[in-house]
Amino acid sequence: MNNEQKAADTLKWFAWAATLIGVLLFAINLNDFRAENFGLMASIGFLIAGMNIFLLSTVFRLLHIKKQEA
């Protein structure tokens, strides 16, 4: 496994971790649904960050595949 593949896999694991943290925080803080609830806002941020990291991992992997073909 080369460094680019390891980096893409590491990003994928970070994405899973951020998403799971977001889901746990969301489940804990859902009962007080308002804008001043920091835990709820942080959970939404973690969920969005997790999805963005997944996207970056996929783009990184696809760019590496294209680089190998060239």
C-alpha positions as CSV (number, residue, x, y, z in Angstrom):
1,M,0.0,0.0,0.0
2,N,1.5,3.3,-1.0
3,N,1.4,6.6,0.8
4,E,-1.4,8.1,-1.3
5,Q,-3.6,5.1,-0.5
6,K,-2.8,5.3,3.2
7,A,-3.6,9.0,3.2
8,A,-7.0,8.3,1.6
9,D,-7.8,5.6,4.1
10,T,-6.7,7.8,7.0
11,L,-9.1,10.5,5.8
12,K,-11.9,7.9,5.6
13,W,-11.3,6.9,9.2
14,F,-11.3,10.5,10.3
15,A,-14.5,11.0,8.4
16,W,-16.1,8.1,10.2
17,A,-14.9,9.4,13.6
18,A,-16.3,12.9,13.0
19,T,-19.6,11.5,11.8
20,L,-20.0,9.2,14.8
21,I,-19.1,12.0,17.2
22,G,-21.7,14.1,15.4
23,V,-24.4,11.4,15.7
24,L,-23.6,10.9,19.4
25,L,-23.7,14.6,20.2
26,F,-26.9,15.0,18.2
27,A,-28.6,12.1,20.1
28,I,-27.5,13.6,23.5
29,N,-28.5,17.2,22.8
30,L,-31.7,16.7,20.6
31,N,-34.1,17.3,23.5
32,D,-33.2,21.0,23.8
33,F,-33.6,22.1,20.1
34,R,-32.6,25.8,20.0
35,A,-29.8,27.9,18.4
36,E,-28.2,28.5,21.8
37,N,-27.6,24.8,22.4
38,F,-23.8,24.5,21.8
39,G,-23.8,20.7,21.8
40,L,-26.5,20.5,19.1
41,M,-24.7,23.1,17.0
42,A,-21.4,21.3,17.4
43,S,-23.0,18.0,16.5
44,I,-24.4,19.5,13.2
45,G,-20.9,20.8,12.6
46,F,-19.3,17.4,13.1
47,L,-21.9,15.8,10.8
48,I,-21.1,18.3,8.0
49,A,-17.4,18.0,8.6
50,G,-17.6,14.2,8.4
51,M,-19.4,14.4,5.0
52,N,-16.8,16.9,3.7
53,I,-14.0,14.7,4.8
54,F,-15.6,11.7,3.1
55,L,-15.8,13.8,-0.1
56,L,-12.1,14.8,0.2
57,S,-11.1,11.2,0.7
58,T,-13.0,10.1,-2.4
59,V,-11.5,13.0,-4.5
60,F,-8.0,12.2,-3.2
61,R,-8.4,8.5,-4.2
62,L,-9.8,9.4,-7.6
63,L,-7.0,11.8,-8.3
64,H,-4.5,9.2,-7.3
65,I,-6.1,6.7,-9.7
66,K,-6.0,9.2,-12.5
67,K,-2.3,9.9,-11.7
68,Q,-1.4,6.2,-12.0
69,E,-3.1,5.9,-15.4
70,A,-1.2,8.9,-16.9
